[in-house]
Amino acid sequence: MSPITTTSKVLKGGAFLIESSDFQDLFIPEDFNEEQLMVKQTVQSFVEQDILPFTERIEKLEEGLIPSKLNAFAELGLLGTHMPESLGGSDLDYITNTLIGEEVGPSGSFSVSYNAHTGIGMLPILYYGTEVQKQQYLPKLITGELKASYCLTEPSSGSDALAAKSTAMLNEAGTHFILNGQKMWITNAGFADIFTVFAQVTGDHLPDGKSGFTGFLLEKGLEGFTLGAEEKKLGIKGSSTRQIFMENVKVPVENLLGEVGKGHLIAFNVLNTGRFKLGASCLGGAKKVASIAIQYAIEREQFKKPIASFGAIKYKIAEQAIRCFVTETAVYRTAQLIQNAENQFKNKGRAYADSKLEAAEEYALECSMIKIVGSESLDYVVDETVQIFGGMGYSEEGNVARAYRDSRINRIFEGTNEINRMVILSTILKSAMKGELDLMTPGIAVQNELMNGVASGEAFYGSYALEQQAVANFKKALIMLLGTAAQQAMGGQLDLKSEQEILMNLSDIIIEIWNTEGLLMRVMKIAVQHPGRDIDIYNAILRTYLHDASSRVVKQGTDAIASFILPDLQPAFITGLRKFTKYPLQNVKENRRLIADYLVKEGSYCI
């Protein structure tokens, strides 16, 4: 693999596995401009003043409270920042919108309602609505006059969304579709005005004979359209979650969303952005909870010492910080890629909505990774915060127990993390099959290196040479395994669809490559362009994470080799895996102590 060199080329989705990027072109949070920081402060203040003091009332689902908070957010212009000015939005860049999503993250149930309204609620109309539909609904959704909901899941179809049993039949006059069926786990259902609903179009009178999975826009109040009671949930108790029931609901044909039989395009493409937004909000929640843990560790004394002075607690504080920092890096790297793609599509003459849709679709793989990394980092942070708080963490008197319960849904929302891991691998393989991603060339180079000892790529120099080599070698380890799996799949020896454990192994290696490369690029850029910062802290984060990532790649790679490589070839693959996962031993204990001591001195997560 080539080193991280100075090139301004924008990589396509998934291409980071075989190509390199210029660390100096990477957007990192240290680069936020004054306007972005002002937006950040506005959202932070809103959450601190208008949401957190109302937490108990929100948790009790006080009628009208969340809608009123959405209205207040709209008055600040923050429900339409991703919408065109022609419809009343402010059309802020993707990175700034990501920052808004991150800062909403600590607001608990409000963040769920906000993301559902602005993401999967509004985007189907922006992406697939007619001009009439956009003009009719989006301006009012931007001002908060209307609230949005998204209805995909059914009792018998969750991850397999296209197996929905709700039906839509066109009446004989051709004026209305008659919808029947049931949807469940519908966020915002209790107060929404506009529902994006999916159903199977069947029956006679269909134009052009088209049928199948289709999207519709339903308005509250339609005859036969009813809601179930509020669900009793483990967490996010303050978000409205209900079932919806449709009994002969007459939906005007003008409310067809997109094309008949093309509902899967709406469902899947909207989920790309939904997954990314969820990961960004998880990041904000994780950073907030990490700060709470640090503050408590400073205040809580045992054996006449603050518990923050004990090594076991320092480990937890430092590891929380590492995961937050890695997640943040990945989130804004992805945001930059999507923003660059939007700009490219617009420059080619693509329409506003199409540019946004196609940019998110291009980086579907990266969006899935952000969802996984964000949700799993938040879960780690809240779990260890409960541990740091001890008995008080288990008590409902504070907010830690609520954060613990709230975080759990994120690994299920927007497609389970298992489904998203499979999306990662299937996307890579499909791109390779189409010739969009050249795995063959690096695969041959890796084979040559293993058989003949001829290393591919250029030499690495400078302060981060070992780290660059490690990331490049992780890519080689993946190519070695992925190439063999693909060959066996094409030859009929391996059915990857039924071998989900192998897909998980390979996807986890891909995630480690994404995380380690982004982290390395960020630290290199800080070293070059932000010399005033304490580079020792960033180096400690980088080298500790790489040390641990090497072990994780070995574990996932070894499990994969044991699963699908023939026994007589396994020793050679294990040798190759070990060769490609060498990284010098790091004193991770001292690294973590350095990170923890810095955070304790500052009194919060502030890296």
N, C-alpha and C positions, 0 to 999 in steps of 0.2 A: 504494500500500500504506500501511496505517496504521503509525505509529511503534510502538515497543515501549512500551506503556502499562501502567498499573497496573490489571490485571484478574486476578481469581482463577480465571477460567474454565480448565478443563482441556481441551486440544485433543484431538480424535480423531486417529487415525493419518493422517499425511500432511497434516493441516490446517495445519501450520506454513507451507505454501507460500502460503496465501492469508489467513491470520490472524496476529495478533501475540500475544505472550506478555508477561507482566510479569516483568521481570528480577529483581525482588525476591522473586518466588515460586520462582525457579529454585533447585534444590538444586545446590550446588557442593561439591567436596571440602573447601573451607575451612570448611564447615558440619558436618563430622563431629562427632558428640557423643562423650562420654567412653567410652561402652560400645562404640561402633564402633571407636574408636581402640584399645581394649583387644583387641578381636577381631583387628584388623589386626596388632597386636604379637604376638599368639599365633601367627598364621599365619606371620608373618615369621620368628619364632624357630624354628618347626618347619622351615621351608624351609632356614634357615641351619644348623641343628644336625642335622636328621634326614634331609635330602635331599642338599644340595650336597656334604657330605663323602663321600657314597656314589656320586657321579656315575659314576666309572669302573666300579664294580661294576654299577650300573644299566645303563650303556651296553652291558655284556657280557651283559645279560639273565640275570643270576644267578637261578637258579630260586628262586621264593618271595620274592624281595626286594621287588618292587613290591607284591605282596599284603600283605606284612608292614607296609609303610609305609602302605598304605591302612588297615590295622587300627589302626596307631598314630594315624592322623588321626581315625579313628572314636572312639578312646578319649578324644580331646579334644572329642568331640561335633560334629565338623565334616563328617560325611558326611550328616547329616540336618537341616541348618540350614534347608532349604527344604521340609521335610516337616511334616505336622501332629503336634501333641503326642500325639494319640490313637494314633499309630502308632510313637511313640518319638522323633519329631523334635523340634526346638526352635523351628520356625516363626519364624525371624528375618525381618525385613523385607527387601524386595528389594534395597534399597541396601546393606545389610550383606552379603547374599549376593554381591552384585556385588564388594564389597570383598574378600571371601574369594577369589573367582575371580581378581581382579587380583593379589593377593599370592601366589597359587599359581603365577602366570605364569612367574616366574623359575626354576621347578623343572624345566624341560625336559620330559623324557619322563614324569615323574610327573604333570605337569599334564595331559598327554594322557589318562593312565589315570584320573585324578581326574574330569576333565570328562566322559569317556565313561561312567564309573560313575554319577555323580550326575546327569548331564544326560540324554543320549539313552538311558542304561541304565535309570534309575529312573522318569523322567517318563512314558514310555508306560504304565506300570502305574498310576501316580497318576492320569493323565488318563483312561485308557480301561479300566482293570482293573475287574473285579467286586469287590464288598466282600470276597469270599472270597480272590480273588487278591491284593488289597492286604494283607489280614491275613496271608496266607501268605508273601509275599515281602518287602514293604517293611520291616518291623521288622528282618529279618535283613540286608537291604541297608544299612540305617542303621547297624547295629553292625559291619558288615564281615564278618559270618559268611558271607554270600553276596556274590559279585561279579557285576556285570552287564555285558552286551555287547549291541550293536545291529547287526543283520545286514540291510542293505538292498542294498548294491552287489553286482552280479554281473559276470562277465567281459564280458557284452554289454549291460549296463545300468548306467551311472554317473549322469550328469546326468538321463537319461531313466529314472528309477527305476521308473516304472510299467510299463516294458517288460520287467520281470523274467520269467524263464522257469521259475523254480522252481514246482512244482505241489503242490497239496494236494487229495486226493480223499477224500471221506467214505466210510468203509466201509459195507457193506450193513447192518450192525447199528446204525449211527449212533452208535457209541461212540468212534471215533477218526478223525482225519484222517491220511492217509498222505502224508508229504511226501517229495518227491524234488527234488534240485537242488543248486546250488552257490552259495556266497557268497564274496566276496573282500574284502581290505583290512579285516578285522574286528578292530577295536581291542579289547584285553583278551581276545581269544579263548583265549589260552593258559592263562588261569587262571579264566575266568568260569564261574559256576555256572548263571546264567540268561541265556538268549539271546532277544531279541525278533527274530523271523524273519518275513519277508514272503514270501508265495507266492500264486500264482494258483489260486484254488479252482475246480475244474472237475469234471465227471462227473455221475453219477447220485446219487440219494438225498439231494439237497441240500434243506434246509428252506426252504420258501417259494420254491424255485427260484432262490435268490440264488447269485451266483458272483462271481468277480473277485478283485482284489488285496486281500489279507487279512493281518492280523497274528496271530502265534501266540507263545506263551511256551514255549520248549523248555528242558528241564533237562539239564545235563551227564550223560552216562552212558546216554542213550537208545540202544537198539540201532539201528545203522545211521547214527548221528550221529558223524562223525569229523572230525578236524582235520588240516590240512596242516602243513607245516613252518613255522617262523618265517620271515617274509619278510626279505630283505636290502634295507634301505632307504637312501636318501640321508641322511636325518636321523631324528630321534626314534627312534634305534636301541634305546633302553631300553624302549620301549613294545611290548607284545606285539601282533603283527599277523599273523594267519593266515587261510587259507581255511578254510571249513567245507563239508563234504560231507554230503548227506542221501540215503540210499538206503533207501527204504521205511520211513522213521521213523514210528512210530506215536505220534501226539500225542493225548492224551485231549481230547475235545470241551470239557472244562472249561478247557482251556488256550487256547481261542480268545480272542484279545484284541480287544475291541470287536465290531463286527458284520462278518459276511461281506460282502465287496465294499466295505468302508469303510476299508481299510488306508491309502488315500491320506491320509485325515484324520490318522491317527496319524503317518505319515511326515512330512507337511508341517508339522503344528502342533508336533511335537516339535523339528523343525529350527529353528523360530523362536527358541526358547530356546537351542538348541545354538549357533546363530550368534552370539547375544548373548554367551553365556558365553565363546565362543572369542575374540571381540573384546576382552572384559575381560581375559582372560589374556594376550593379545598386548600389551595396554597395560602390564601388570606386567612382562612380559619386556622391552619397549622401554625402560622407565624404568631397569631394572636395567642393561641393556647400555649405555645412555647414560651412566650413572654410571661404568661400567668405562672407557668411552672418555675421559671427563673426567679420571679418575685417571691413566690412562696418558699422556695429553697433558701433564699436569703433570710427570710423572716423566721422560718421554723428552726428552733434549736433543739438539739438532742445531745446528751452528754456534754452540755455547756458549750456547744459549738453550733453554728448554723449548718444545717445539713448540706448546704452548698459546698462546704469544705471537704466533704467525704468523697473518696474516689468513685464509689459506686454511683453516687448522684451526679458527679461530674461527667461520668460516662453517658448517662441519660441525657443531660443537658446538651452535651456536645453532639451526640448522635441525632437528637432532635434538630439541632442547628444544621448539621450536615444535610439531612434529608430536606429541610426547608430550602436550603441554598441550592441543592441539586434540582429540586422541583422548580424553583423560581427560574433557574437558568434555562431549563427545558421549556418552560411555559413561554418565556419571552423570545427564545430562539424560534419556536414554532410560530408565534405571533408575527415575527418579522418575515418569515417565509411566506405566510399567508398574505400579509400586507404587500410584499413585493410582487406576489403573483397577481393580486387584485390590480395593482398598478400596471402590470404588463398586459393583462387582459383589456383594461380600459384603454391603454395606448394603442391596442390593436382594433379598437372600435367596438368592443363588446359593451352591451348595455350594463347599467349600474348593477342590477340584480344578478345578471348572468356572470359578471365579473366576480362578485362575492360567492356565488354558488360554485363556480368552477374552481376558484382558489381553494375553498374548503375541501372540495372533492379531490383536488390534486394532492392535498396533504391529509387524506383520510387516515393513513397509517400513523402519522405523527399525532393526529388528534386522539386516536385510540391510545397511544402511549401516554399522552398527557393525562387522560382520564385515569389510566391505571396508576401512573406514578403519583398523581395528585391525591387520589383517594387512599392509596396504600400508605403514603407518607403521613397524611392526616390521621389515619388509624393508628399508626405507630406513635405519633406525637400525643394524641389524646390518651392512649393506653398508658404510656410512660408518665404522663402528667397525673393520671389517677394514682399511679404507683408512688410518685414523688409526694403527693398529698396524703397518701396513706388512707386512714379511716375517713378523713375529711373529704377525700376524693370520691369515696363511696356514698357519701351523704348527699341528699338532695338539697341541703341547706345552701350549697354554693352552686356554681355554674359548671363545675368540672364533670359531674355525673351526666348532666344534660348534654355537654359536648361529646362525651363518650357515646351516648345513645344516638345523638344526631349523626355522628360521623359514619355509622355503620351502613346507612342506606347508600352511600356514595359508591360502594363497590357493586351495587345492584342497579342503580339508576343508569339510564342511557345505554343499556346493554351491559350485562354483567362483565366483570373483568375477565372471566373465562372466555366469553364471546369475543371481547375485544382483543384478547391474545390470539385467538384464531383469526380474527380480521387481519391482524398484523402479518401473520405468515401467509395467509391466502392472498393478500394484496401483493406481497413481494413475489410470490410464485406466478401470479397472473401477469404482473408487469414483466417478469422474465420470459414467460411464454409468448407474450405479445412483442417481444423484442425491445420493450421500452427500458428495460434494465438489463445491462450486459453482465450477467454473472459468469459467463463462459470465460472471458479473458482473465479476470482475476483468479478464477478457478484453476485454469491451466498454470498460471504463475505460482499458485500455492502448491499445486502438485509437483511442479518442477523444483520448488524449494525443498519440499519434503523428500523427494527422491534423489535429487542431485546436490542439495545443499546450496543452491544458488538463490540468495535472497532477492526478492523483488522489491522495487521501490528505491527511493533515494535514502542517503544517510541522514541522520538527525543530529542537529547540533544545538548548542545553547543550553540555557538553564533547565529547559523542560524536555531535553532530548529523550530521557528515559520514559517520560510520560507519553510523549508522542509515539515512541516505539511501542509502548504497551497498548495504546489505543489501536494503532495500526495492526498489531498482532491479534487483538480481539477480533478484528474484522476478518483476518485470515482464518482464525479458528471457526468462525461462523461459516465462511465460504467453504471450508473443508467439509463441514457437516451438511450444510444446506445443499451444496452441489451434489453430494452423494444421495441425499434424500430425494432430491428432484430427479436424479437419474433413475433411482429405483421406482419412483412413482410413475415416470414415463414408461419404464419397462414392465410395469405391472407387478413388480415384486413388493411394492409398498403402497398401501391405500392410506394416504395421509388423512383423508376425511374421517376415517375410523380410528386413527392413531392420535387422539387428542393429546395424550401425554407428551408425545414427541413434539407436536406443535407448540405446546406450552414451553418445553425445554428451549426450543430454538427462538421462540418469541422473547423469552426472558433474556437470552443472550443479546438479541437485537436491542432490547430496552437498555441493557448495560452499555452497549456501544453508544447509543444515543446520549445517555446520561454522562458517560465518562468523556466523550468527545466534546460535548457542550461545556462541561465543567472545565476541562483543560483550556478550551478556547477563551472562556471567560477569565480565568486566572491569568492567562498570558496577556490578554488585553488590559486587565487591571495593572499588571506589572509594567506595561509599556505606556499606557495612556492615563493612568491614575496613580502616579508615583507617590502621592501624599498618603495613600492608604497603607495600613499595616499588612504588608504582603506575607508576613509569616503566618498570619491567621488564615489567609486564603490558601497558602501552600499546605498548611496542616489539613484543611478540608479536602483539598485535591488529593493529597498523597494517602490520607486515611481512606478516602472513598475508593481510590484505585486499588489499594491493598485489599480491601474487602471485596471489591468487584472481581478481582482476579480469582478469589476463592469461589465466588458465586458462578463465574463462567466455567470453572473447572467442574463444579458440582453439576450444573445443567448439561454441560458437554459430556461428562462421564455417563450420566443417566441416559442421554440420547444414544451414545455409542453402544451402551449395553442393550438398548432397545431395538436397534435396527441394523447394526453392523454385524456381518457374519463373524462368528467366533475367531476364525483363523486370521481375520483382518483387524480385530479389535486392538491387539498390542500396538500395531503401527499407528492407529488413530489416537490411542492414548498417548503415545510418544509425541505425535504432532500437537495434540491438545496441550500437553505440558510445555512444549516448546513455545507455543503461542500465548501462554498465560504466565510467563515469567515476568515478575516485577520485583525489584529489590525489596527486601524486608524493611518495613517501616515500624518505628516505635510508636504504635498507635496509641498507647497509653499516654505518652507525653504529648502527642498531638492533641488528643482529646482534652487533656488537662489544660493545655494552652488555650484551646477554643472556649472551654467552660469558664476558665478564670477571666477571660476577656468579657464574656457575656455577663458574668456575675458582677464584675466591676461596673459595667454599663447599666446593669439592672433590668435588661430586657433583651429580646432578640433584636439585634440592630446591625446584622452583617449585610 
